[in-house]
């Protein structure tokens, strides 16, 4: 499923850096927070998406 999503975002022209998959256990709250902060920074560094909102 993840590979299909990667292919779809490529077709749509979305930067692949805007997609991330992490396997995190429910017992890893600290790890989840770390990954969320890291990914948020990564997306902010990429700036706004080049996609235009459909009407």
Secondary structure, 3 states (H helix, E strand, C coil): CHHHHHHHHHHHCCCHHHCCCCCCCCCCHHHHHHHHHHHHHHHHHHCCCCCCCCC
